[in-house]
Amino acid sequence: MEFYTVVYDLRDTGLAVVHLDGPHDAPVGIVAVVPRNRRRLLRNDFAFELMTVISFLGSPINSGCELVIHDYIEESLRMEPPATQVFAVETAELSSDTAIVLSAHFERLAAAILDWMARREPRDDEAIESAGQWRSAPTELGHDVKTLYA
């Protein structure tokens, strides 16, 4: 089983769109990482914008739960102390075996994103602002996962 993942280093977060090799037309999951040291840069509408991306790319598995997920993210960001936070949402209905593997992939992916963003941290705010430009550095997160960082 292979996952193909595109990871973006945005000004305030890392965002990953995960695809599963096979018949799926849309992504199977979205992972957002909010590093503690970028919390001050977090957009006020982060929860809304993340749910917009998730809905646009395939919506959560349980259709109609977008508002619940939005409220959970917003509440988590408001109530938690400034700590690194990871939000992962499955966007495709998968078998239970595949969902378990996907969950493990999300965990490895979140750790890899944090590590990758930390290595890029010497960038100043101006460089972070322009992070929407593509820069690729292919890497592997285990023998069965291919990830492209942008």
Summary of the structure (lengths in Angstrom):
residues: 150
radius of gyration: 15.0
end to end distance: 22.7
largest distance: 43.3
contacts: 415
relative contact order: 0.24
helix: 41%
strand: 22%
